[in-house]
Amino acid sequence: MRFRFVEENLGAVPTGRLCQIMNVSPRGLRAFRSRPISQSQRKDMVLLAHIREQHRLSLGSYGGHE
């Protein structure tokens, strides 16, 4: 979770500062970024794509609030 936050905010704040704030090492961040996507992350991405497609096809009503 901390590595993901650092990765998502790399453009806004220098990497070293982000690592310091989030208490992670730059080496750990590099290792995190080089890891392949896990099987569960792949499944989540497929599911999210399906949900987004159904939402689009239903003109925004799928998964929406009444």
mmCIF file as gemmi writes it, N, C-alpha and C atoms, coordinates in Angstrom:
data_model
loop_
_atom_site.group_PDB
_atom_site.id
_atom_site.type_symbol
_atom_site.label_atom_id
_atom_site.label_alt_id
_atom_site.label_comp_id
_atom_site.label_asym_id
_atom_site.label_entity_id
_atom_site.label_seq_id
_atom_site.pdbx_PDB_ins_code
_atom_site.Cartn_x
_atom_site.Cartn_y
_atom_site.Cartn_z
_atom_site.occupancy
_atom_site.B_iso_or_equiv
_atom_site.pdbx_formal_charge
_atom_site.auth_seq_id
_atom_site.auth_asym_id
_atom_site.pdbx_PDB_model_num
ATOM 1 N N . MET Axp A 1 ? 0.829 -1.18 0 1 0 ? 1 A 1
ATOM 2 C CA . MET Axp A 1 ? 0 0 0 1 0 ? 1 A 1
ATOM 3 C C . MET Axp A 1 ? 0.877 1.247 0 1 0 ? 1 A 1
ATOM 4 N N . ARG Axp A 2 ? 1.915 1.26 0.811 1 0 ? 2 A 1
ATOM 5 C CA . ARG Axp A 2 ? 2.806 2.422 0.858 1 0 ? 2 A 1
ATOM 6 C C . ARG Axp A 2 ? 3.551 2.589 -0.455 1 0 ? 2 A 1
ATOM 7 N N . PHE Axp A 3 ? 4.022 1.467 -1.014 1 0 ? 3 A 1
ATOM 8 C CA . PHE Axp A 3 ? 4.731 1.549 -2.291 1 0 ? 3 A 1
ATOM 9 C C . PHE Axp A 3 ? 3.808 2.073 -3.384 1 0 ? 3 A 1
ATOM 10 N N . ARG Axp A 4 ? 2.58 1.622 -3.384 1 0 ? 4 A 1
ATOM 11 C CA . ARG Axp A 4 ? 1.615 2.073 -4.389 1 0 ? 4 A 1
ATOM 12 C C . ARG Axp A 4 ? 1.391 3.577 -4.268 1 0 ? 4 A 1
ATOM 13 N N . PHE Axp A 5 ? 1.258 4.083 -3.047 1 0 ? 5 A 1
ATOM 14 C CA . PHE Axp A 5 ? 1.079 5.524 -2.837 1 0 ? 5 A 1
ATOM 15 C C . PHE Axp A 5 ? 2.28 6.289 -3.379 1 0 ? 5 A 1
ATOM 16 N N . VAL Axp A 6 ? 3.471 5.816 -3.074 1 0 ? 6 A 1
ATOM 17 C CA . VAL Axp A 6 ? 4.689 6.472 -3.561 1 0 ? 6 A 1
ATOM 18 C C . VAL Axp A 6 ? 4.689 6.472 -5.084 1 0 ? 6 A 1
ATOM 19 N N . GLU Axp A 7 ? 4.382 5.341 -5.676 1 0 ? 7 A 1
ATOM 20 C CA . GLU Axp A 7 ? 4.388 5.223 -7.13 1 0 ? 7 A 1
ATOM 21 C C . GLU Axp A 7 ? 3.373 6.169 -7.773 1 0 ? 7 A 1
ATOM 22 N N . GLU Axp A 8 ? 2.205 6.299 -7.189 1 0 ? 8 A 1
ATOM 23 C CA . GLU Axp A 8 ? 1.152 7.151 -7.743 1 0 ? 8 A 1
ATOM 24 C C . GLU Axp A 8 ? 1.458 8.638 -7.605 1 0 ? 8 A 1
ATOM 25 N N . ASN Axp A 9 ? 2.353 9.003 -6.704 1 0 ? 9 A 1
ATOM 26 C CA . ASN Axp A 9 ? 2.648 10.414 -6.46 1 0 ? 9 A 1
ATOM 27 C C . ASN Axp A 9 ? 4.064 10.813 -6.856 1 0 ? 9 A 1
ATOM 28 N N . LEU Axp A 10 ? 4.7 10.023 -7.696 1 0 ? 10 A 1
ATOM 29 C CA . LEU Axp A 10 ? 6.086 10.291 -8.07 1 0 ? 10 A 1
ATOM 30 C C . LEU Axp A 10 ? 6.272 11.633 -8.766 1 0 ? 10 A 1
ATOM 31 N N . GLY Axp A 11 ? 5.336 12.076 -9.553 1 0 ? 11 A 1
ATOM 32 C CA . GLY Axp A 11 ? 5.493 13.338 -10.269 1 0 ? 11 A 1
ATOM 33 C C . GLY Axp A 11 ? 5.316 14.562 -9.399 1 0 ? 11 A 1
ATOM 34 N N . ALA Axp A 12 ? 4.578 14.433 -8.321 1 0 ? 12 A 1
ATOM 35 C CA . ALA Axp A 12 ? 4.245 15.582 -7.479 1 0 ? 12 A 1
ATOM 36 C C . ALA Axp A 12 ? 5.329 15.907 -6.46 1 0 ? 12 A 1
ATOM 37 N N . VAL Axp A 13 ? 6.004 14.899 -5.97 1 0 ? 13 A 1
ATOM 38 C CA . VAL Axp A 13 ? 7.003 15.063 -4.909 1 0 ? 13 A 1
ATOM 39 C C . VAL Axp A 13 ? 8.233 14.239 -5.296 1 0 ? 13 A 1
ATOM 40 N N . PRO Axp A 14 ? 9.438 14.719 -4.999 1 0 ? 14 A 1
ATOM 41 C CA . PRO Axp A 14 ? 10.635 13.932 -5.312 1 0 ? 14 A 1
ATOM 42 C C . PRO Axp A 14 ? 10.597 12.538 -4.669 1 0 ? 14 A 1
ATOM 43 N N . THR Axp A 15 ? 11.125 11.57 -5.387 1 0 ? 15 A 1
ATOM 44 C CA . THR Axp A 15 ? 11.089 10.174 -4.944 1 0 ? 15 A 1
ATOM 45 C C . THR Axp A 15 ? 11.697 9.978 -3.562 1 0 ? 15 A 1
ATOM 46 N N . GLY Axp A 16 ? 12.862 10.561 -3.337 1 0 ? 16 A 1
ATOM 47 C CA . GLY Axp A 16 ? 13.522 10.405 -2.036 1 0 ? 16 A 1
ATOM 48 C C . GLY Axp A 16 ? 12.675 10.918 -0.894 1 0 ? 16 A 1
ATOM 49 N N . ARG Axp A 17 ? 12.031 12.048 -1.109 1 0 ? 17 A 1
ATOM 50 C CA . ARG Axp A 17 ? 11.172 12.637 -0.07 1 0 ? 17 A 1
ATOM 51 C C . ARG Axp A 17 ? 9.952 11.753 0.189 1 0 ? 17 A 1
ATOM 52 N N . LEU Axp A 18 ? 9.333 11.267 -0.888 1 0 ? 18 A 1
ATOM 53 C CA . LEU Axp A 18 ? 8.178 10.375 -0.726 1 0 ? 18 A 1
ATOM 54 C C . LEU Axp A 18 ? 8.559 9.113 0.042 1 0 ? 18 A 1
ATOM 55 N N . CYS Axp A 19 ? 9.7 8.546 -0.305 1 0 ? 19 A 1
ATOM 56 C CA . CYS Axp A 19 ? 10.153 7.335 0.392 1 0 ? 19 A 1
ATOM 57 C C . CYS Axp A 19 ? 10.376 7.62 1.873 1 0 ? 19 A 1
ATOM 58 N N . GLN Axp A 20 ? 10.952 8.768 2.16 1 0 ? 20 A 1
ATOM 59 C CA . GLN Axp A 20 ? 11.205 9.148 3.552 1 0 ? 20 A 1
ATOM 60 C C . GLN Axp A 20 ? 9.889 9.33 4.309 1 0 ? 20 A 1
ATOM 61 N N . ILE Axp A 21 ? 8.95 10.042 3.707 1 0 ? 21 A 1
ATOM 62 C CA . ILE Axp A 21 ? 7.652 10.295 4.35 1 0 ? 21 A 1
ATOM 63 C C . ILE Axp A 21 ? 6.903 8.984 4.61 1 0 ? 21 A 1
ATOM 64 N N . MET Axp A 22 ? 6.925 8.083 3.623 1 0 ? 22 A 1
ATOM 65 C CA . MET Axp A 22 ? 6.175 6.829 3.731 1 0 ? 22 A 1
ATOM 66 C C . MET Axp A 22 ? 6.97 5.715 4.413 1 0 ? 22 A 1
ATOM 67 N N . ASN Axp A 23 ? 8.199 6.035 4.838 1 0 ? 23 A 1
ATOM 68 C CA . ASN Axp A 23 ? 9.048 5.085 5.553 1 0 ? 23 A 1
ATOM 69 C C . ASN Axp A 23 ? 9.319 3.814 4.74 1 0 ? 23 A 1
ATOM 70 N N . VAL Axp A 24 ? 9.676 4.016 3.46 1 0 ? 24 A 1
ATOM 71 C CA . VAL Axp A 24 ? 10.09 2.91 2.605 1 0 ? 24 A 1
ATOM 72 C C . VAL Axp A 24 ? 11.456 3.256 2.014 1 0 ? 24 A 1
ATOM 73 N N . SER Axp A 25 ? 12.198 2.251 1.623 1 0 ? 25 A 1
ATOM 74 C CA . SER Axp A 25 ? 13.517 2.497 1.037 1 0 ? 25 A 1
ATOM 75 C C . SER Axp A 25 ? 13.392 2.636 -0.479 1 0 ? 25 A 1
ATOM 76 N N . PRO Axp A 26 ? 14.243 3.448 -1.087 1 0 ? 26 A 1
ATOM 77 C CA . PRO Axp A 26 ? 14.247 3.533 -2.55 1 0 ? 26 A 1
ATOM 78 C C . PRO Axp A 26 ? 14.507 2.168 -3.198 1 0 ? 26 A 1
ATOM 79 N N . ARG Axp A 27 ? 15.344 1.368 -2.556 1 0 ? 27 A 1
ATOM 80 C CA . ARG Axp A 27 ? 15.622 0.026 -3.076 1 0 ? 27 A 1
ATOM 81 C C . ARG Axp A 27 ? 14.362 -0.843 -3.036 1 0 ? 27 A 1
ATOM 82 N N . GLY Axp A 28 ? 13.599 -0.738 -1.951 1 0 ? 28 A 1
ATOM 83 C CA . GLY Axp A 28 ? 12.344 -1.475 -1.849 1 0 ? 28 A 1
ATOM 84 C C . GLY Axp A 28 ? 11.346 -1.024 -2.9 1 0 ? 28 A 1
ATOM 85 N N . LEU Axp A 29 ? 11.324 0.283 -3.18 1 0 ? 29 A 1
ATOM 86 C CA . LEU Axp A 29 ? 10.436 0.814 -4.212 1 0 ? 29 A 1
ATOM 87 C C . LEU Axp A 29 ? 10.811 0.244 -5.579 1 0 ? 29 A 1
ATOM 88 N N . ARG Axp A 30 ? 12.104 0.202 -5.88 1 0 ? 30 A 1
ATOM 89 C CA . ARG Axp A 30 ? 12.552 -0.371 -7.157 1 0 ? 30 A 1
ATOM 90 C C . ARG Axp A 30 ? 12.155 -1.844 -7.255 1 0 ? 30 A 1
ATOM 91 N N . ALA Axp A 31 ? 12.293 -2.58 -6.165 1 0 ? 31 A 1
ATOM 92 C CA . ALA Axp A 31 ? 11.904 -4 -6.161 1 0 ? 31 A 1
ATOM 93 C C . ALA Axp A 31 ? 10.403 -4.144 -6.388 1 0 ? 31 A 1
ATOM 94 N N . PHE Axp A 32 ? 9.616 -3.294 -5.744 1 0 ? 32 A 1
ATOM 95 C CA . PHE Axp A 32 ? 8.162 -3.316 -5.904 1 0 ? 32 A 1
ATOM 96 C C . PHE Axp A 32 ? 7.778 -3.064 -7.362 1 0 ? 32 A 1
ATOM 97 N N . ARG Axp A 33 ? 8.424 -2.082 -7.971 1 0 ? 33 A 1
ATOM 98 C CA . ARG Axp A 33 ? 8.098 -1.708 -9.342 1 0 ? 33 A 1
ATOM 99 C C . ARG Axp A 33 ? 8.511 -2.77 -10.349 1 0 ? 33 A 1
ATOM 100 N N . SER Axp A 34 ? 9.487 -3.595 -10.007 1 0 ? 34 A 1
ATOM 101 C CA . SER Axp A 34 ? 9.958 -4.612 -10.95 1 0 ? 34 A 1
ATOM 102 C C . SER Axp A 34 ? 9.221 -5.943 -10.808 1 0 ? 34 A 1
ATOM 103 N N . ARG Axp A 35 ? 8.399 -6.087 -9.771 1 0 ? 35 A 1
ATOM 104 C CA . ARG Axp A 35 ? 7.653 -7.34 -9.577 1 0 ? 35 A 1
ATOM 105 C C . ARG Axp A 35 ? 6.564 -7.482 -10.63 1 0 ? 35 A 1
ATOM 106 N N . PRO Axp A 36 ? 6.332 -8.699 -11.1 1 0 ? 36 A 1
ATOM 107 C CA . PRO Axp A 36 ? 5.232 -8.912 -12.043 1 0 ? 36 A 1
ATOM 108 C C . PRO Axp A 36 ? 3.887 -8.792 -11.324 1 0 ? 36 A 1
ATOM 109 N N . ILE Axp A 37 ? 2.855 -8.528 -12.1 1 0 ? 37 A 1
ATOM 110 C CA . ILE Axp A 37 ? 1.501 -8.421 -11.545 1 0 ? 37 A 1
ATOM 111 C C . ILE Axp A 37 ? 1.065 -9.801 -11.055 1 0 ? 37 A 1
ATOM 112 N N . SER Axp A 38 ? 0.476 -9.853 -9.873 1 0 ? 38 A 1
ATOM 113 C CA . SER Axp A 38 ? 0.048 -11.131 -9.302 1 0 ? 38 A 1
ATOM 114 C C . SER Axp A 38 ? -1.22 -11.634 -9.996 1 0 ? 38 A 1
ATOM 115 N N . GLN Axp A 39 ? -1.494 -12.905 -9.814 1 0 ? 39 A 1
ATOM 116 C CA . GLN Axp A 39 ? -2.684 -13.52 -10.405 1 0 ? 39 A 1
ATOM 117 C C . GLN Axp A 39 ? -3.955 -12.849 -9.895 1 0 ? 39 A 1
ATOM 118 N N . SER Axp A 40 ? -4.016 -12.536 -8.613 1 0 ? 40 A 1
ATOM 119 C CA . SER Axp A 40 ? -5.222 -11.895 -8.073 1 0 ? 40 A 1
ATOM 120 C C . SER Axp A 40 ? -5.391 -10.483 -8.632 1 0 ? 40 A 1
ATOM 121 N N . GLN Axp A 41 ? -4.282 -9.771 -8.857 1 0 ? 41 A 1
ATOM 122 C CA . GLN Axp A 41 ? -4.38 -8.443 -9.464 1 0 ? 41 A 1
ATOM 123 C C . GLN Axp A 41 ? -4.889 -8.545 -10.9 1 0 ? 41 A 1
ATOM 124 N N . ARG Axp A 42 ? -4.446 -9.566 -11.621 1 0 ? 42 A 1
ATOM 125 C CA . ARG Axp A 42 ? -4.932 -9.77 -12.993 1 0 ? 42 A 1
ATOM 126 C C . ARG Axp A 42 ? -6.434 -10.029 -12.996 1 0 ? 42 A 1
ATOM 127 N N . LYS Axp A 43 ? -6.887 -10.886 -12.077 1 0 ? 43 A 1
ATOM 128 C CA . LYS Axp A 43 ? -8.315 -11.187 -11.99 1 0 ? 43 A 1
ATOM 129 C C . LYS Axp A 43 ? -9.109 -9.932 -11.653 1 0 ? 43 A 1
ATOM 130 N N . ASP Axp A 44 ? -8.587 -9.118 -10.734 1 0 ? 44 A 1
ATOM 131 C CA . ASP Axp A 44 ? -9.256 -7.868 -10.374 1 0 ? 44 A 1
ATOM 132 C C . ASP Axp A 44 ? -9.355 -6.927 -11.569 1 0 ? 44 A 1
ATOM 133 N N . MET Axp A 45 ? -8.298 -6.87 -12.38 1 0 ? 45 A 1
ATOM 134 C CA . MET Axp A 45 ? -8.301 -5.994 -13.548 1 0 ? 45 A 1
ATOM 135 C C . MET Axp A 45 ? -9.337 -6.45 -14.574 1 0 ? 45 A 1
ATOM 136 N N . VAL Axp A 46 ? -9.464 -7.757 -14.769 1 0 ? 46 A 1
ATOM 137 C CA . VAL Axp A 46 ? -10.464 -8.296 -15.69 1 0 ? 46 A 1
ATOM 138 C C . VAL Axp A 46 ? -11.862 -7.983 -15.174 1 0 ? 46 A 1
ATOM 139 N N . LEU Axp A 47 ? -12.088 -8.193 -13.893 1 0 ? 47 A 1
ATOM 140 C CA . LEU Axp A 47 ? -13.387 -7.91 -13.299 1 0 ? 47 A 1
ATOM 141 C C . LEU Axp A 47 ? -13.73 -6.425 -13.41 1 0 ? 47 A 1
ATOM 142 N N . LEU Axp A 48 ? -12.776 -5.557 -13.119 1 0 ? 48 A 1
ATOM 143 C CA . LEU Axp A 48 ? -13.006 -4.12 -13.217 1 0 ? 48 A 1
ATOM 144 C C . LEU Axp A 48 ? -13.342 -3.717 -14.649 1 0 ? 48 A 1
ATOM 145 N N . ALA Axp A 49 ? -12.653 -4.286 -15.624 1 0 ? 49 A 1
ATOM 146 C CA . ALA Axp A 49 ? -12.942 -3.988 -17.029 1 0 ? 49 A 1
ATOM 147 C C . ALA Axp A 49 ? -14.364 -4.415 -17.378 1 0 ? 49 A 1
ATOM 148 N N . HIS Axp A 50 ? -14.787 -5.575 -16.878 1 0 ? 50 A 1
ATOM 149 C CA . HIS Axp A 50 ? -16.148 -6.055 -17.128 1 0 ? 50 A 1
ATOM 150 C C . HIS Axp A 50 ? -17.176 -5.112 -16.5 1 0 ? 50 A 1
ATOM 151 N N . ILE Axp A 51 ? -16.952 -4.711 -15.278 1 0 ? 51 A 1
ATOM 152 C CA . ILE Axp A 51 ? -17.882 -3.806 -14.591 1 0 ? 51 A 1
ATOM 153 C C . ILE Axp A 51 ? -17.974 -2.477 -15.331 1 0 ? 51 A 1
ATOM 154 N N . ARG Axp A 52 ? -16.832 -1.941 -15.738 1 0 ? 52 A 1
ATOM 155 C CA . ARG Axp A 52 ? -16.841 -0.663 -16.47 1 0 ? 52 A 1
ATOM 156 C C . ARG Axp A 52 ? -17.587 -0.784 -17.794 1 0 ? 52 A 1
ATOM 157 N N . GLU Axp A 53 ? -17.398 -1.901 -18.489 1 0 ? 53 A 1
ATOM 158 C CA . GLU Axp A 53 ? -18.092 -2.111 -19.757 1 0 ? 53 A 1
ATOM 159 C C . GLU Axp A 53 ? -19.599 -2.202 -19.535 1 0 ? 53 A 1
ATOM 160 N N . GLN Axp A 54 ? -20.032 -2.941 -18.516 1 0 ? 54 A 1
ATOM 161 C CA . GLN Axp A 54 ? -21.458 -3.047 -18.223 1 0 ? 54 A 1
ATOM 162 C C . GLN Axp A 54 ? -22.037 -1.693 -17.813 1 0 ? 54 A 1
ATOM 163 N N . HIS Axp A 55 ? -21.273 -0.931 -17.067 1 0 ? 55 A 1
ATOM 164 C CA . HIS Axp A 55 ? -21.706 0.411 -16.656 1 0 ? 55 A 1
ATOM 165 C C . HIS Axp A 55 ? -21.894 1.288 -17.892 1 0 ? 55 A 1
ATOM 166 N N . ARG Axp A 56 ? -20.947 1.211 -18.814 1 0 ? 56 A 1
ATOM 167 C CA . ARG Axp A 56 ? -21.03 2.002 -20.04 1 0 ? 56 A 1
ATOM 168 C C . ARG Axp A 56 ? -22.227 1.566 -20.886 1 0 ? 56 A 1
ATOM 169 N N . LEU Axp A 57 ? -22.42 0.255 -21.042 1 0 ? 57 A 1
ATOM 170 C CA . LEU Axp A 57 ? -23.525 -0.255 -21.851 1 0 ? 57 A 1
ATOM 171 C C . LEU Axp A 57 ? -24.89 0.071 -21.256 1 0 ? 57 A 1
ATOM 172 N N . SER Axp A 58 ? -24.958 0.208 -19.943 1 0 ? 58 A 1
ATOM 173 C CA . SER Axp A 58 ? -26.236 0.515 -19.293 1 0 ? 58 A 1
ATOM 174 C C . SER Axp A 58 ? -26.442 2.019 -19.141 1 0 ? 58 A 1
ATOM 175 N N . LEU Axp A 59 ? -25.614 2.797 -19.851 1 0 ? 59 A 1
ATOM 176 C CA . LEU Axp A 59 ? -25.686 4.265 -19.812 1 0 ? 59 A 1
ATOM 177 C C . LEU Axp A 59 ? -25.523 4.806 -18.399 1 0 ? 59 A 1
ATOM 178 N N . GLY Axp A 60 ? -24.678 4.157 -17.64 1 0 ? 60 A 1
ATOM 179 C CA . GLY Axp A 60 ? -24.344 4.642 -16.306 1 0 ? 60 A 1
ATOM 180 C C . GLY Axp A 60 ? -25.249 4.164 -15.192 1 0 ? 60 A 1
ATOM 181 N N . SER Axp A 61 ? -26.214 3.292 -15.504 1 0 ? 61 A 1
ATOM 182 C CA . SER Axp A 61 ? -27.12 2.856 -14.438 1 0 ? 61 A 1
ATOM 183 C C . SER Axp A 61 ? -26.602 1.626 -13.69 1 0 ? 61 A 1
ATOM 184 N N . TYR Axp A 62 ? -25.758 0.804 -14.324 1 0 ? 62 A 1
ATOM 185 C CA . TYR Axp A 62 ? -25.225 -0.393 -13.673 1 0 ? 62 A 1
ATOM 186 C C . TYR Axp A 62 ? -24.296 0.022 -12.544 1 0 ? 62 A 1
ATOM 187 N N . GLY Axp A 63 ? -24.643 -0.387 -11.334 1 0 ? 63 A 1
ATOM 188 C CA . GLY Axp A 63 ? -23.82 -0.062 -10.178 1 0 ? 63 A 1
ATOM 189 C C . GLY Axp A 63 ? -24.064 1.327 -9.627 1 0 ? 63 A 1
ATOM 190 N N . GLY Axp A 64 ? -25.01 2.039 -10.201 1 0 ? 64 A 1
ATOM 191 C CA . GLY Axp A 64 ? -25.286 3.406 -9.745 1 0 ? 64 A 1
ATOM 192 C C . GLY Axp A 64 ? -26.248 3.429 -8.577 1 0 ? 64 A 1
ATOM 193 N N . HIS Axp A 65 ? -26.36 4.583 -7.968 1 0 ? 65 A 1
ATOM 194 C CA . HIS Axp A 65 ? -27.287 4.768 -6.854 1 0 ? 65 A 1
ATOM 195 C C . HIS Axp A 65 ? -28.64 5.21 -7.388 1 0 ? 65 A 1
ATOM 196 N N . GLU Axp A 66 ? -29.679 4.84 -6.683 1 0 ? 66 A 1
ATOM 197 C CA . GLU Axp A 66 ? -31.031 5.233 -7.099 1 0 ? 66 A 1
ATOM 198 C C . GLU Axp A 66 ? -31.384 6.594 -6.583 1 0 ? 66 A 1
